[in-house]
Amino acid sequence: MKQTFALKLLFAMALTLLSLPAYPQQRQPAATAPGFAPNNARTCLACHGSNPKVMAIFQSPMANKGDARTQFAVAGCEACHGNSADHAAGKAAYPAIVFAGPHASPVAVRNEACLACHESSQRLNWVGSKHDREGVACTDCHTAHAARDTVLARATQPNVCFTCHTRIRAETFEYSHHPIREGLVSCSDCHNPHGSISDTKMLKEATINQTCYNCHADKRGPLLWEHQPVREDCMNCHTPHGSNQPRLQIEQINFLCTSCHSATGANHSGGAFGGLSSIPFRGPGSTFTNSALANQRTCTNCHSQVHGSNSPAGAYFFR
């Protein structure tokens, strides 16, 4: 009985698979369609074949005619550049779609040509994203005519991003920084430049903390004793790209802690380190010095588990 049921199930699954369309769906070749140049790429290369920048595309996956999903298998150069029979015949100065230079087509037209194939996966949220609203074209970052697109390589990707994000580039030269320039961390490890579900800086995850936890999983928890600012937002204390303070802190550790733990009112947790005591000299002509601060003692000398603790005796993050 069980064998009969299993055979029927396998037969039903086979019928379902046979009825599904081929994946990925293949576009029909348009080589002979009206408006396309005869012989496709051969016609284009008769004039452009001596240009090394043009010929570099043959070292990329897009020029693989053996793969029916690629542009060259569909319509050669015109799969991206549009119907260009008039250009091939000398009736038009440029192809239907130009991706670079002073005669470049509108950004929307260029991006539509790219998204015709590259709309899935990480690019689902492109429409309405920050870069889309700012009028960024795919070819502003990507190089199609190249054996290796520099923005896709970890070591060279940041330099592409830094052409626009110059302030972030400056921050990577700070004393404490994520190893971006060293090639160990890339911009796309945290950000999705094509748009994301996050409303904060195009992060790959829904929140800042979830993005940080991808690498700093030890801070995720759950923890028996949690530090509220840590649970709320890592950037309450840290800056992600670079800082002149250790561990990417936004300011010197004692001042950072006393920004919340002041020695005023009912909150005396600043103690000898908080409020006025955190300043070495109280004013002009004063000789008072806070010995704790002068000796470079910090809050984390004692409160070492500042991100949270699982110790039964860790209510004050001592351990």
Secondary structure, DSSP 8 states (H G I E B T S, - for coil): -HHHHHHHHHHHHHHHHHHS--SS------TTSTTS-TTTHHHHHHHHTT-HHHHGGGGSGGG-TTSTTSHHHHHTTHHHH---HHHHTTSSSS-S---SSTT---HHHHHHHHHTTS-SGGGTT-TTSHHHHTT--HHHH--SSSSS-GGGSTTTHHHHHHTT-HHHHHHTTSSEE-STTTTSS-GGGTB-TT--S-SSTTBSSSSHHHHHHTT-GGGT---SEE-HHHHH-GGGTB-SSEESSGGGBSS-HHHHHHTTS-SSTT--TTGGGSGGGGSSS-STT-----HHHHTT--GGGT---TTEE-STT-TTS--
